[in-house]
Amino acid sequence: MKPYEIVKDIFIVGGPDITDGRDGCIYLLNLGELILIDTGAGWSVDKVIHNVQSLGLDCKNLNKVLLTHCHIDHIGGVPELKKRFGLRTYIHQLDAPPLERGDQVLTAATWYQTSFPPTPVDVKFSLPEEVLEIGGQKIHYLHTPGHTPGSICIYLDRNGKRILFAQDLHGPLLEEFGSNLHDWDRSTKKLLDLEADILCEGHFGIYKTKKDVKNYILSYRRQYGVE
């Protein structure tokens, strides 16, 4: 599968079917500057860069990465991308320590039989919801703990559609990751309340109708027994 535009100026540029089977989905916002949402596991950085360029975009404008949580399949490309482009990294303060100390368990690096080096974070979210405005576009960050303590979801309204980036809302919920079912229950209720038109998920791709987004979230709530 090739990278493509989801709605105007929002693209998928990486993921299991695009770059590497070990990658979480990687999304790109073109808002006058280029902003990545997650980076994949780190083995496919060159391919991600190629995919961005194949869309006619200049990676010299790539200067921010918004990390949805601290797991290697979403953060693994950060050290190399920071080295090449000086990317500023954003993550919730509760998920920042595993990156900064290179925690091999909490980053899930051990799951992937690799390692993650101690990596500084530039901006740490701390509020239940924060807004970053870039190029006149408001990008909303919601603290949605459950999968990890510092998991966040991102949403924005564009071209009459509400687009939700909810990486790994499906879990898994594991004690070794600091997962919490009660938090996850509250977080997924928040996501349902957003009534998003499009869901950009962390491993299973894109759901393009309001009904499909709702049904996807509800299916996992049933699976975890909170429905």
N, C-alpha and C positions, 0 to 999 in steps of 0.2 A: 504494500500500500504506500502511496505517496503522501506527502504533507498536503493539506488543503485548507481552504478558508471555510470556517464554520458559519460565521456571519461577517459582515464587512469589518476588516481589520483585526479579526480574531481567528487564529489558525491553530491547528494541531501539527506539531513538527516532530514529534517523537512518541514512542510507545511500543508495546510488545509487537505490533504488526507493522511498525514503520522503521524502527531503528534497531532494537535488540529485545529479545524476549524477556530479558531481566529488567527492562526499563518500565517504570511507571509512565503514564501518559505525560507528555510535555506540551504545554500550550504557550502560545506567543500572542502578545498584544502589540499592535502597531498604533501607538498614540502620539506620533511625532518623535518619540523615542521607543525603543523596543524593550519589552518587558517579558521575561520568561516566567511562567508558573511551573516550578519544579524543573529538574535537570536530567532525570534518568539516573541510572546506576553508575555512570562514569565511563563505561567501556565504549560508548558511542558518541562522544563529544564531537569528533570530526564529522560524523554523519549528521548530527543535529545542526552544526554550523552549515554544512552543505545544504541541508533542507531549508534553512532560513534564506540562504543566498538564492536557492532555486525559486523562491517566491518573489525574487527581484528586490530583496531587502538587504541593506548593508549592515553587517554585523558590527561595524564600528559604532553603530547607534544602540548597541545592546549594552545597557548599563544598569539594569535592575533584575533581580530574580526574587520572586515571592515564593517562599517554601511553605508548603502546606503542613508538613510535619517532618520529623527527624529521621526517617528511615532511608536507608542507602539507595533504594530504587527510585527515590525522589531527590536525594541530595548528593549522590555520588559524583555528579559532574561539577559540583561547585568549586572545588580547589582548582581544577584546570581552567574553568571559565573565568574565575577571578584572576588567575595568572595571565590569561590572554587578553581579557577585556576590562579588567578592573571592576567587575560587577559588584554592585552593592547588594548585600544579602539581607533579606527580611524574613523573620520567623517569630513565632510567639516565644515569650521569655521562658516558658516552661519547657519548651523543646530545644532551646538554644544550648544548654549545658552539654548534651551528648555530642553536638558538633564541636564545641569549643574545647572539650577535653579528649575528643576522639574516642568516645565510649563504644567499644566494638559490639556490645550486647544491645544497648538501647538504640544504636543506629541500625541494628539488624545486620551489620556487616558480617557477623559470624554466620548468619543464615545463608549469606551469598558467598561464603568461603573467600572473603576478601577482607580488606582493612580500610579504615577511613582515618585520615590524619587529623589531628587537632586543627580546627579551622575557625578563625574569628568570624563573628556575626556583626554586621553593621547596625542593624535596626531591630529592636525587639518590641513586639506588640505586647501590651499588658492589659488593655481594656476589653470588656465584653464585645465591643464593636468599635472599629476605627475606620476612618475614611482617608484615602489618599487621592488627591486630585492631580491628574496629569493630562495636559492638553485639553482641558475643559471636561474631561471624563472623570466621574467619581467612581473610585474602586473601593468597594466595601469589604472589610475583613470581619468575619465573625469568629469568635473563639468557640470552637465546637469540640470540646474534649470528649473522649470515649476511646477511640483507637489508640491515641496517645494523650497524655495530659495537655499538651500544647497544640493539638491539632487545630487548624483553622480552615474555614471555607471562605471563598471569595465570590462576590457577585457584583454584577454591574448591569445597568440598563442601557441598551444600545439598539438603535433602529427598531424601537417598539417592542423589543424582546428583553426579558430578564434572563441573563445567562449566569448559571451557577457552576462554579468549579468546586466540587466536593470530592476531593481525592480520598479514596479508601474509606468512604462512608460505610462500605460493606464489611469493614474490619480487616483482619481478624481481631477479636478482642482477647488478648492474651496477657496473663499476669506478668510475664517477663518484660512486656512493653509498657507496663503501667496502665493497661486498659481498664476501663471502668464502665460497667453496663448501665449503671444509674445515670452517669454523665452522658453516655451515648444516647440513652432514651431521651433526655432533655434536648440534646443537640439535634437529633433527627426531627424532633417536634418543631424546633426552630426552622429547620430546612423546609419542612412541609408548609409552615406559615409563610414562607417567601413566595410560594406559588410560582416557581421558576418555569419559564417556557422551554429552556434548554439546559440539560445537565451535562457537564463535561466531567466525567468520572476518572478515577485514577488508574484503572486497569482495563475496564470494559467499554471504554469509548464514550460515545455521545448519544444522548437521548433527546429527541428533537420535538416532542410535543409536551404540553403541560400534563396531559394524562399519563404519558410514558414516564415522566419524571416522578410524578406522585406514586405511580404503581411500583417503580423501582425502589423508592425509599420504603414504601409500605411492605414490600416483599422481604426486605431485610429486617424490618421491625417484627414481622411474623416469625422469621427464622430465629431471631434472638428472644422471642417470647415476650415482647413488650407491647404487642398489639392487642 
